[in-house]
Amino acid sequence: MTRTSDRAGVPLWRVGLWGGIAALLVLPLIAMQFTSEVAWTATDFLFAAILLVGAGALFELAAWKVRDLTGRLVLAAVLIGAVLLVWADGAVGIF
């Protein structure tokens, strides 16, 4: 067992990636219980799920080829930027 994996041998970055995606999808659902400012529909959740899971899957596929930390950080930054750009355009139509 190494410091970079949990007991099942799954790398911690993978647990963090998918756990973070799940948390991002649950946060609006929780917020909707406490405020009327957040009013997501099923379509909004579907859009967010496709966008975030798609980006996570792309990162996983690319991480197989990119083994060094710097490369993975650059890859993550590019994917996060792309997700934020698509999300902002979907939310308020910046383009």
N, C-alpha and C positions, 0 to 999 in steps of 0.2 A: 504494500500500500504506500502510495506517495502522498505528498502534501497537496498535490494538485487534483486529487480525486477523493470522493467520499467512499464509504464502505463498499458500495456496489461497483466501484471502479469507474463511475461516471465522472468525467472532468467537471470541476467546480464551475468553470466558465459556462458549460452547457446548462447546468442547473440554474445558474444565475440568469442566463439568457431566457430560458423558457419560463422561469419563475417571474422574471420581470415583465415578460409579455403577458402572462396571466394576470399579474397585478395591474397592469395598465388597462386590461379589458374589464377588470372587476371594479376599479375605482369609479367610473361613471355610474355603474349600477348602485354602488353604495351611496354616492353623492345624490342620486335621484331620490333616495329615501329621506333625505334631510332638507332638500331645497328644491324649489321649482325652477331655479336658474339652469339646472341641468335637465334637459328633456330629450334624451336619446330615444330613437325608435329602434325597432329590430333591424332596419336597414343600416342605421348608424353603427350598430354593433357588428353587423356583418361586414361593412366596409372596413372598420377598424381591425377586425379579426383577419380579414384577407390581407390587408396591408402589413400588419405586424407579423403574422405567421409567415407570410411570403418573404419579408425581409429576414426573419429568423432562419428560414430554410435556405435562403441565398447565402447567409453568413456561414451556416453549417457546411454547405457544399464548398464554398470557397476556402473555409478553414482547413479542409482536408489537404488542399494544395499549399496554402500559405502556413508555414510552420513557425516562423519567427514572430515574436511578440510585437515588434514594430509593424510588421506587415498586417497582422491581425487588428492592431489598433487603428491603422489607416483605413483598412477595410470597414471596420465598425463605424468610424467617423463618416465615411462616405455613405454608408447605408443609413445611418441615423439622419444625416443631412437630407438624403433623398426622401426618407419617410416624412420628415418634418415639412419638406417642401410640398409633397403630395397632400399631406394632412392640412396644411394651411390653405392650399388651393381649394380643397374640398370644403373647408369650413367657411371661408370668406371669399373665395374666388380671386386670389391675388393676380391671376393672369387673365 
